[in-house]
């Protein structure tokens, strides 16, 4: 299909309001970079309602090349690398890509033709893979006293795309700070000016992960006379409680819709297995909350030197490893999670590594009170498969019993039934061997614990330990613990289940 015909088809899809984008079409870098004039693309002009419908279901990926993050993406623009990366994103099922436009890089107050051409090429490359684009403007910029020239700059950037169906939304400022009075005064002027220039373009603002729902409520209250079309929630909180946090964000701006415009965790700050499970929980919670668009941050890890040194981000090691892919291009488990979410709409428990068969790097299990002992995955005594979890020589602490723990993918809601089970086997075992569900409220405060039957001491065959219970009032999260304490012998766990 030609680029022009594909654009016409995408415009029809937007107008239909309920269909998803995303057919993956191969294109060489040269083909993708050629593009077409944006005036030729808009065979059918999009509507505000149609674009907004597309935003609410967009399978969006946040993007920078692995060797050129933030403004370096534009100063060192590489269409060949971008083409290869967006091919990977499309293979995951992405239908939309968020790209951030920096005034200082592009030229301000008048964008340089060289850089607007780079943006045109980027949109064309995305289109070659059936992906639409979201623009984020005014990042790394705080010239709030310069409303007139910032309006002129925004109009110059957006004018070629105001009726282009390949661009479905504009975020006016990344991680807007509603407590900044100058910023609020500036955006109150920017919104009506951009809306007049591009009336069919949905407009939004995002808040940082720390500001959260309260920040979104502040933005809405500040913009009563110049409202946004939707709100962009950047979620970096505790994924075990993500349903509660997403619902807070929804309530803060209701009845306006929200999307989750950024979410994720650094694999170097936790593990690749927990990074994957973090995203799995957020995708699953968003589905439960009725939020149809979740955008992982980010497609790629960054190589050394990829983040411009003028940014404090470049000095934070964890910022380099949020990607679904390593900087060398190899996939992490997180890529499989996102592909599953975007292509099947489901999130299986297999990502929990409940039978301990996954590679160590892909396991989300965490040690709890390890000073008193810890579980080790071993091939000594599997029940089924090749591996199981082994405890030996454990004690206890004043804080409780040592365990290995994991939080489920399914979000917790009070009054819902839960069942957890695991098989355990003892060899000269002493002390306590059990499993438990520990319940927490929306603020992370421990509520209570539900425990299973205990494994008998001594030598046993594989024995099922079971917890059958109901989530208590106020519960927003749960952790499954495999516990073993005061044990001078050896205990194995295998074939865990939770639902």
N, C-alpha and C positions, 0 to 999 in steps of 0.2 A: 504494500500500500504506500502511495506517495505521502510525503510529509503533509502536503496540503489536504489530501483526502483524509489522512488520519486526524488532522486538526478539525475537519468538519465533523468526523465521527465523534470526536471528543466533545465538541460543542453540543451535539445532539444528546450525548450522554449526560452532560451537565444539565441540559434543559429537562431531561427526563427526571432528574432529581434523585432517583433511587438506585441507579446502576453504579457499579464500581468500575474504576479504571484499572488498567494493568496488563493488557496483552503484551507479551515480551517479544519485541521485534529486533532482530539482529541488525546491526549497522556498523560499518567500519568507522574508525575515527574520522577519516576524511569525509565520509558521507554525513556523519553526525555534525561535524563542524560547519559544513556548508550552510545548512539551514535555509530559510526562506525569509523574505521580507515579512515582518509582522503584520503589515497591512493586508497581505494576501492570506494570512492564516485565518482571520476572523470572517470566514464565509457565513457563519451564523453567530451573531453577537450573543455572548452569554448574558444571563440575567443575574441579579444579586441573589435571588432565591435559589437559582440553580447552582451557582457557585457555592453558596453557603451549604447546600445539601451535599455537595461534593466534599467540602471541608470536613463535615461531620463524620464521614466514613473513610476519609483518606488514609491509606496505609503509608504513613510518612516516615522517611528516614532523614535524620539530621546528617549533614555531610560537610566534610573537608577531606582533601587528599591526605594520605598518611604522612607525606613529607612536606606539607604546606598547610598548616592550620591557620584559622582566623584570616587576617588580612593577607597573609602570605599566599593564600589560594589565588588571589587576584594579582598580586605583584609578580608572582611566579607562575602565571596561568599556564596549565599544561592540558590541552584538550585530549591528548591521547590517554593520559592517566585518568582523567575524568571519565572518559568513555568506558575504560575498563572497570572503573569503580561502579558506575551506574549500571553496567551490565550485571555486576554481582548483586547490586541492590534489587534489580528487577527479578533476578533469579530467586531471591528470597520472597518475592511477592510484593515488593514496594510498588505503589502506584503514584507516589508523590515524593518530592524531595524539597526540603527546606534549605534555602541558601541565604546567607547573611551578606548584606551589602554595606560596606564601610565608607562613609563620606571621605575620610582622610585618604583612603586608597584610591577611590574613584575620582577624586577631585571635587572640591567644594568652594564656592556654591554652585559652580557649573561643572557637571560631570564631564570628564575627558572622553572624547570619542573612542579612544583606544580601549577604555574600560567599559563603556556601554556596549561596545562590540564584543568584548569578552562575555558580558552578561547575555547578550543575544546568542552567542555560541553555546553557552551553558544551557539555556532554555531549549535550544535546538537539539543538543545531545540528549537531554532528558526526554524530549518528545520522541526521539528515535527509538527509545525503549518503552514507549507508551506511558511515560510518567509526566504528570503535571508538576508545577513548581509553586512553592510559597516563597514570597520575598519577606525578609526581615530587614528593616531599615535602621539607620542611626545607631548602630552598635559602636562602642568605643567612642562615644560622642556625647558631649554635655553642653553644647552651645545654646542653652535654653533662652538666652536673651536675644537670640538671632532668629526669631520666628519667621520673618518675611523671607530671608534667604533660605532657611531650611525648607519652607514651603515650596519655594522655587526649585530647590534641588530635588525634593520628593516628586514634584510634578514632572521634572525632566526625566527622572528614572522611570516613572510609571507610565508616562504618556504612550509609549509604543505598545503597552500591554493592557491598557484599560479595557479593551474589547477583545483581547486575545484569550481564547479558552485554555491555552496551555498554562496560564497563570491564574490560580484560583483564589488567592488571598494575599493580604499584605499585613504584616505585623509592623506597626509604626515604630516601635522601640523595643529592643530586647531587654527583658527583665527591668521593666519600668519601676521606678521608686515613687509610690504615691505619697510618701511623707515629704517629698521635695516640692515645696510650693512653686518654685520656678519651673520645674518639670511639668507640673499640673497646668500652670498657666500656658506654657508652650503647647502642650498637647491639645488643650481646649481650642487653640487657634488652628492647629494642624489638622485635626479631624474634619471640620467642616470644609476646609480648603481642599483636602484630598478627596473628600466625598463629592464635592462639586465637580472636580476634575475627572474623577473615575467613579461615577455613581453606581456602577454594577460590580464594584470590587468590595468584598467583605473586609472589614477592618478590625484589627484586634490589638491587644497589648498582652504581654506576658509578665509574670512576676517571678522573682527568684525562688529557689526551693526553700529558703528560710522564711520568706514572707508569707508564702502559701495562701490559704483561703482568706485570712484576714486582710492580706494585701489586695486580693481580688475584690473583696467587699469595699475597701477604701477607694479603689479605682472607680468602681461603679458609682459610689456615692459622690465622687468628685466630678463625674461626667454625666450628671443627670440631663443636662441640656445639650450634650454632644455625645450620645451613647455609642458604644461599640456594637458590632454585629455578633461577636462571640468573644469568649475569654480563653486565654491560653494558659494552662496550668503546668508549671514546671515542677515535677514531683521527684524529689530526691530523699524523701523521708523513709521511715521504716516500712519495708514492703509487706511485712507480716500484718500491718495495720492499714494497708493501702485502701481497702474498701471504705473504712471510716474517713480517711483523709480525702478521698475523691468525693464522697458524699458531702463533706464539709465545703469543699470547693463549689460543688453544684449549688448548695444552699446559699452560698455567699452571693451568687450572681443570678439566681433564679428570677425569671424564667429564661434568661439568656442561656444558650448552650455553651458547653466547654469542650475543649479537646485537651489531651495531655501532650503538650508540645515538646517536652523533653522528659526523659526518665532513664534511670540506669544507675549502675554502681561501678566503681573501678575494680577491675579484677586483681590489681596489685594491692588494693586496700582490703580485699577479702580473699576470694579464690575464684577461679573461672567457673567452678560449679555453682557457687553462691551467686555470682554475677548472673548466670543463666537463670537460676531459680528466682532471683529478684525480679527479672523481667517477666518470667512466667506468672508470678503472683500479681504483678501490676496489670498485665493483659487480662488475666482472669477476673480481677476485681473490677476493671473497667467494663468488662462485659456484664457483670452483675449489676453495675450502676447504670448501665445504658449509655456509656460513653463509647462511641464507635471509632475513635481515632486515637491511637497511642504511638508516639514517635520516639523510638530509642535514641539516646545520645551515646554513641555516634556510630557511623558505619565502621570507621577505622581507628585503631590505636595510632599514636603518633611516634615517629622516630625522633631520635635526639636532634634538637635544633629545629624541629618542625614548627614549633609555636614561637611567634616573634618575641624577641627578648625584651621588648618594651612593655610586655604584659606580665603582670604578676602571675598569671596562669602558668607561664613558662617555668616558674620556680617551684611548682607543686608537682611532685612525681606522680601522684595519683591521677592527675589530669591527662596523662599520656596513655592511660589504659582503660578507657571506657568503651572501646570499640567492640563491635561484633567480630571483627577480624584483627589479627595481629598486624603489626606494621609491615611484616614480610608478606602479607596477603593470605596467610593460612587462617582457616576459620576456627573460632572458639565455639564452645557448646552454646553460647548465647545466640549465635547465628542460627542454630537448629531450632532454638526456642522461637525466635522471631519468624522463621520460615513456617513453622508449625502453626503459629498464631495467624499468620497472614494467608496461608493456603488452606487450612482446615477449619479455622475458627474454634479449635479445641486446644486443651492443654493437658496432656496425659501425665499421670503420676510417675511415668518412667524417668522423668527428669529428676526425681527425688533420690534415685539410686537406692531403692528400697531393698534390693538383694545384694548390694555391695559389689556388683560386677563391673561398674564403670571404672575407668582409669582414675587414679587418685586426683589428678588435676580437675576432673569433672565432677567430683563428689561434693555435695553441699553440706555434708554432716560436719558438725562443729563439736569441739571438746568443751565439756562443762565441768568445772572444778578439777582441772587436770592434775593439780598437785596431789590429789588423792587417788589418782589412777586414770587411765584413759583407754579407750578401745582402739585396737589396731586391726586393720583389714588384713586378712591372711588367707592362704590357701590350705591351712592345716585341716580344717574340719567344715567343709561346706555341707549344707543340707541339700541344696539344689544348686547346680551351677558349679563355679570354680572357687568362690570366695565367700567368707563370712566375717563377722566382727568378733574379735577376741578380747576379753578382759582377763587379767590375771594379777594377783597380788594387790588388790585395791584396799583402800582404807576409807576414811570419810573426813569431812571438815565440819566446822561449826555452822557453815552455810548449807550443808546438806550432803547428798550422796553424789559421787562422780557419775557422769553419764556422757553419752553421745546424743546430740539433739539435732532435730531438723524441724522446720515449720512447713506446713502443707502448702500446696498451691491454692486450694479452695479457700476462699475468704470465710472468716468466722462471723456468724450472726447469732445473737442470743436466741435460745429456744430450739435451735436446730440440733438434730441427733448426730452424734459422732461415734465412730467405732475405730479403734486402733488395735492391731494385733502384731505379734512377732513370735517366732519360734526360738526357744532357748534350750541349751544343753549344757549340763555341768559335769565336770570331772574333779572329784574331791572338792566340790564347791562348798564354801561356807558363806555366812552373811546373808545379804539381801540381793536378790535378782528379780527385777520387775520392770514394767514399762509404765509410763504415766503421761497424761496430758496436762500441761500447765497452762492456765488461762490468764489473759492479760486484758486490761481495759484499753480504751482508745488513747490514753496517755502513757501506755506502757507499764502501768502499775499491776503487779501480780494480784490476782483475785483468789484463785484456789487451784487445787490439783485433784485430778481423778486418776486413781491407781488401779493396776491390774491385780490378778492373782499372782502369787510369788512362785518362783521355781523352787522345788524342794532342794535341800542341801544334799551333798554327796554326789554320787554318779547317777545321771539320768539319761533317758533317751530325749529326743527332740520333743519339747513340750510347748503347747501354745499358750501364750500369755495374752489376755484380752482386756481391753477397756471398752465398755459400752456405756455411753453417757449422753447428756444433753448440755450444750453450751450454756453456762450460767448467765444470769442477768448482767448486763454491762460488758459482756465479753466482746472483744474486737480482734483478738489474736490468740493463737494456741501454738504450743511447741510440744512435739513428741520427744520424750526422753527414753532412752534405753539405759537403765540404771544397774550398776553393780557395785556393792560396797562391802567392806569387811571380809573380803574373800581371799583366803590363802591358796585357793585352788584356781581353776580355770573355768570360764563360762564363755560360750559362743552364742551370738545372735545371728539369725538369718531370716530372710523372706518376710520382711515387715510389710504391713498394709495399713492404710489410713483412708477413711472416707467419712 
